[in-house]
């Protein structure tokens, strides 16, 4: 994946997708600049690590206060560059990051401190063991445009509190939001070389992978993720990949239709459907199918589409026309195969180039691309099923496995079905919100990626595990050291029988208790 970035200066342009207004033009980082950033991060990281967890937690506390005080400014910046409504910028971005900081402030020390490792092997009873969690060093992050603040920020906070330096390469479509994140972190006391933002395009990301980073966290498409995995494998670079989803929603025959249809409409259309956790496939029990369709259409028609800076807006623009054309091609394929468009299905040019009407599709099948390929647009395709077994089979008939939801009044039934679905997260009677639960791990199975972010498992991704072993009797030679001699094997056979042969242990324990040597019933 070698790329020469020295030929000519390259630019990226930040644009408001609602208006087409150019917000700013920025230079892409050259390969030499990427390498220099990695070197600066490595040189600065040791001092950051030596601050200790408690001091780094205090930096996160100051960051949380900074963000809280500037939440309106940050939300407006997110909306201008990504197009999403202000309400979503506040709830799915700012609120998520504030809560991620809350979780780390409250739990990082407990999770990262040394952990005693009890020994069950009798031969190891004379040893003390501890598990140490040490930072990787430099974490590289390549983040997407759809959640330009919450995705890189939650990953960055976990990396920083664990003692790592971070080099962030944001999407070229949302560079300004990444710079805003940097300003907040630096104002909170994160040294400039401990958090750096590299503006650039795909070639800049390639250079980051080839730089002096110790681990990479990538959020993006499956094809790009596979190329990154191949490049990382060549140097055994550890990676975390979140590669999107095709999340199913299963509406059972006893579901509350009013609640479920509201969830389906919001889950499919929030952020104009440009969410990895969006409801991208909806399966409804045949007995409720027509009523479900009718309610979804009615609720969709009430949505206000427009500029996200208008507080009345429910659905904003898509990020760019290329993404809009993907949506159009999937809908054209579906209608050609017999799907019905109940509402939407068209551009809204009077609003701007990137606006597409929220679309409800009936009679979808798995032969249609809209049910198999990630759409990333405001589309809700709906299909009927007849039994729970069929619903589970349909949910699992996908190369993705990020999240899913089950809708029923019977919680035990819902949880039982959830256990059968192949996904990183399955929600019963809710959609999307799992991303905002800081304690919950986020990640998927199959082509949705590897590794986890968020919660204690996301924090564990930011550290190397080291086992520390100390002998309690350092002056005593071990009986299994050389030379073995003729009787050593027989002694080891007896020791193995003593530890693992239940009948021998019982007889020996009984004899020792009878002799008054031991009183415990356990040895």
N, C-alpha and C positions, 0 to 999 in steps of 0.2 A: 504493500500500500504506500510505497514511497512516492512523495509528491514534492516537486521543486516549487517552493513558494517565493523564490527570489527573482523570478522573471519580471514581474511587474506588480506594482501595488494594486491590490484588489479592494473593492468597496462593498459594504452592505448598506442597505437603505432601510430605515425604520419608517413604516407607513401606517397611518390610521386606516384599518380595513373598512371602517364605516364611511369615511369621507374620501379616501384616496389621498389625503394630505400627507406630504412627506414630512415626517417629524424630525429626522436627522440622518445625515450620511456619515458613516464611520469607516475608518480604515480597518482592514482585516489584519490580524496579527500574522507576521511572517514566521517562517519556521525557526529562524534564529531567535525571534522574540518568544516563541513558545518554549524553546529549549532553555532560554534564560529565565523565564518565569519558573520553570520546574526546578532549576538550580537554586534560585533565590528561595523558593519554598523549602527545599531540602536543607539549606543552610540555616533557615530561621526556625525550622520545626523543633529542633532539640530544646531550645529555650522555652518554646510554647509548651512542650510536653513537661518540662521540669517545673512549670508553674504549679502543677498538680490539679486534680479534678475540682477541688473546692474553689480555687481561684478562677478556673475556666467557667464554672457554674455562675460565678458572680458576673462574668462578662455576658453570659447569656441572659442573666437577669436585667442587666443594663440594656441589652438589645431589645428585650421584651418591652421595656419602658419606652425606648426610642420608637419602636414600631407602634405601640399603643398611642403615643402622642402624635404620630404622623399618619395614622391609619387612613384618613380621608385623602391625603395627598398621594399615598401609595396606591390606594384603590383607583383613584383617577388615572394614575400613570398606567396601571394594568389595563384599564378599560380603553384608554386611548390607543395602546399598542396591540392589544389582542382582540378588542371589539366586544368583549362580554359585558353584560349589564353591570352597573355599579353594585347592585345588590349581590351579585355573584362574586365580584371582585372582593367584596368585604367578607362574605361567608365562606367561599370555597378557597380563598387565597389568604387573606389577612388573618381571619379567625383561625384557620388551620395552622398557620405558622405560630401565632400566639400560643395556641394550645400545645403545639409540639415543643415550644420553649418551656411551657409549664411542666410538661412531662419530664423533660430532661433535667430541669432545675430540681424537681422533686425526687428523681430516681437515678440520675447518672452516677452519683457516688456509690450508691448501694450496688448497682449493677457492675460497675467497673472495678470495685475494690477486690483485693485478693480473696480467693474462695478456698476454704479448706476442702481437701479431698480425702474422705475416709477410706481406709484400706480394709478390705475383707479377707485378703490373702494372709494367712498366718505368717508366712515368710516376710511379709511387708509390715507387720505390726511394729517393728522397731524403726519404722521410717515415718516422717511427717511429710505430707504432700499438700501443695497449694497450686491453684490455678491462677495464673497471672494473665491479665488482659493488657496488651501493649499496643499502642497505635501503629498502623502500617507505616506511617511517615507522611507521604504526600498522596492525597486522594484526588483523582481527576474526575470531574463531573461534566457530562454532556447532557444538557437539559432541553426539553421541547418547548414549543411555543404555546401549547394549549393551556398549560398552567405555569406561566413563566416565573411566578413568584413562589408559590407553595411547594412545587416539586424541588427546585434547587435549594430553597431555604431549609426545608425539613431535612434534606440529606446533608446539607452543609452544617447545620447546627449539631447533628449527631457526630459528624466527622470531627468538628472542632472540639466539642466537649470531651471526646475520646483522646485528644492530644495530637490530632493530625493537622497538617496544613492542607489547604484546598485550592485547586486551580479549576475554575469554572469556565466552560465554553457554552454559552447559551445559544439558543436558536438564533439564526440571523434575522428572524422576523421580530424578535422581542429583546433586542440588546439593551434597550434603555431600562427595562425593568430589572435586568441583572445588575446594571450599574447602580440602580436605586438600592438594591439589596446590599451591594458593596458599601455604599455610603452609610447605611444603617449599621452594618457590622463594624466598620472602622470607627464610627462615632461612639460605639459601645466599648471600644478598646481592643478590638481584634487588630493586631499589627498588619500593616499593608502587605507584607510578604507572606503572611499566614492565610490570607484570603485574597486571591487575585482573579480578575475577570479578563478572559481573552476573547475579544470580539472577533467574529469571523464566520466563515462558511464551512462546508464539509471538509475542505482541505485543511483548515485549521484544526478541526477535530481529529483528522488523521495524524497531524503533527503532535497533538496532545497525547494520543495513544503511544506514539513512538518516543515521547519525552521521558524524563526521569520521574514518572509517577509510580507508585507502588500498588495502586488498585484503581479500577475505573468503574464508575457508576453511569449507566447509560439508560435513557428513556427515549424510545422512539419506535420506528417501524421494524417489522420482522426482518426484511431483507438487509437493512443497515445493521441491525443487531447481529445477524449471522456473520456479516463481513467483519464486524468488530470482534466477535468471538474468535474467528479464524486468526485475525491479526494478534489478538491477545494470547492465543494458544502458542504462537511461535516464540513468545518470550515468557510463557507461563505467568502472564499477568492476571491476577485475580480480578473477577468482574462480577457486577450485579447488573442484570438486564431486565428492564420492564418494557415489554414489546407490544403492549396493546391487548385488546380483547374483542370478543364478539359475544357480549354478555347476554345470557338468556334470562327471561322473566317467565316463570311458570305460575299461571293463575288456575288454581284448583276449583272444583265445582262448589266448594263451600266458602270461597273467598268473599270478602266485603267488596263489592264491585265499585262502590263510590270511592273508597280508599285506594283500591288497586288501580283504577283508571287514572286517578290523579297522580299516583306514583309513576305510572307508565308514561304519561304525558311529560311530567317533569324530568323523569329519568332519561327520556329519549331526546328532549329538546334543550335542556339546560346547556349553556355554553354552545348553543347551536348544534348540539349533538357531537361536539368535538371533545369528547371525554373518553378516556380508555375504559371507564366503568359505565359508560352509557348503556341504557337498555337498547340493544341492537337486534334482539330477536325476542318476540313475545309469543308465548304459547298459552292458549286459553282453552279450558275445557269446553267441549262442543255445546254443552247445555247452557253455557253463559256467553257463548261466542258473539252472537248478534247484539245482545245487550251491551257487551264490552265494547264492540266496535262503535256503536251509537254514542256511548258516553265519551269515548276517546275523541271522536270527531267533534262533538259539541264543545268539549273543553279545549281542543286545539284551536277551533275557530275563534275562541275568545282571547287568544294570546295576541299581545301587541308586539310587532316586529319593528325594530328601529335602531337608532344610534344608542349604544349602551350608556352614554352620558346623560340621556334623558331618563329620569328616574321612573317614568311610567313603562319603560321598555321591559318586556319579558324575554325576548329572544333577539340577540344581536346578529351581526353579519358573520359570515364564515371568514376565515383568515385570509384567503386569496382565491382567485378564480380557478386555479388549478384544482384545488380541493373541491370546489363547487362542480367542476366537470366530472369528477369521479362519482359524485352523488348522482348527477344526471345520467351517467352511463349505467349505473346499477338500477336505477328506476326504469330506464328504457328496457333493459334486459328483463326485469320483472314483469312489466306490462306485456312484453312480447310473449311471455310464457303464461299469461292468463291472470296475473295479479290485477286487482282493482285499486285505483287511487281514489280514496274517499274524500280527501281534502289535501290541498297543497299540490306538490308535484310541479312547481314552476318557479322561475326566478321572479324577483321583485325589483325590476330595473328602476322603478320610480324612486326607490329608496337608495339605490347604489349598485355598483357592479357586483358586490359580494353577498348580496342578500338572497336567501332562498326560503320559500314558504315552508313552514313545518308541515310534514307530509305523513299521512296515515295510509298504510297499504294493507288491504285485506287479501285473503286467499294466497298468502305467501307459501312457497314450498322450498325444500332444500335443494332443488335443482336451480334455484335462482341465486345469482351472485349476491343479492342483497341479504341473503340468509347465510352466506358462507364467508364473504370477504368483509374485512373491517370497513365500515362506511365512513365514519367520522363526519357525519352531517346530520341535519335535523329530519331524520326518517324513522318512523315506527312501523316495521313490518310485523303483521300479526297472522298467526297460523292456529288452526284448531287441532285439539287432540282428544282422545277418548278415554284414556286411563293413565294412572300415575306412572306405570311402567313405560308407557309410550313417551310421556313427558320427559322422564329421566333419560331415555334413549336419545330423544331429539336434542336435549340439552348437551349431551356428551358427544353428539355427532358434529364435532368442530375441531379444528386444529388449535383453537385458542382455549384458555382456561384461566381467565383472570378472576372474574367474579360471576355470581348468579344470584337470583332471588326466587323465593317460593312464597306464594300467597295463599293463605288458608286461615280459617278460624280455629283450626285444631293444631296447636303448637307442636304436640308430639308427632303428628303426621307430617308437619312441615319439616321438623328437624330430622325425622327419619328419611325423608326424600332428599334433604340437603346433604346427608352423609353419602348419598349415591352419586352426587354430581361432582364431576372432575373440575375443580376450580380452587384457586387460592383462598377465596372467601365466598361463602354462601350466606346470604341474609334471608331471614324469615320475616316477611311483612315490612321490608324496607329496601331501598335501592341507593346506590352510590355512596351513602353517608359513611360507609366503613373507612373511606380514605380520611375522614375527619376525626376518627377515633385514634388518638395518639398512642394508646396502649396496644392497638391491634396491628399485627404485621401486614404489610402490603406487598403483594407479589402474586405471581401466577404459576401455572403448570403448563406443560406442552409448549406451544409456540408463544405463549404469553411471557416466557422468560425464565430466569433463574435468580435465586437469591431473594432477599426481602429488605424493605425499608420500613421505617416506623417502629416504635415500641422497642422492647428489649432485644428482639431479634434483629431489628434494623441497627441498633447500637452495636450488637455483636459483630455485624458485618464490617464495622469500622476498626476492629482490633484483631490482632493475632493472638492466639491462645498459646501460652507457654506454661508447661508443667514444671514446677520447682520441687525437687525431691531432696530432703535432708535426712541423714541417718542420725538416729537418736543415740547410737553407741558407736561413734566413729573410730574408737580404738579397737573394736572387735573385728577379726577377720571373718568373712562369710564362709560357711561350711561348704558352699558349692564352688568355691574358688579352687584353682589347680593346686596339687594334682588330685585326680579323682580317686585312684586306687581301686582295688578289687571290691571292697565292701560298699563303695559310695552308691552304686546303682541300687543295691538292696536297701540301703538307708532311705534313698529317695522314694523307692516303692512303698516303704512303710509310711513315710511322711505323707505321700499322696493318698494312701488308703485312710490314714488318720483324718485327713482334712475332708475327703470327699466320699468315703464309703460309709453310708449312714449306719449300717449295722455295727461296724467296728466302733464308730464314734459313740453310739449308745452304750455298747458294752464297756468301753473304756471310761466314759463319764460315770456310769453306774458304779464301777469298781472304785473310782476315785472318790465319789460321794460316800460309798460304804466305808472307805478307809478314813474318811474325815479330811481328806486332802482338799476337796472343794465342796462348797455348799450350793453354788448356783446350779440350776438345772440346764443352763446353757454353757457351752464351752467354745 
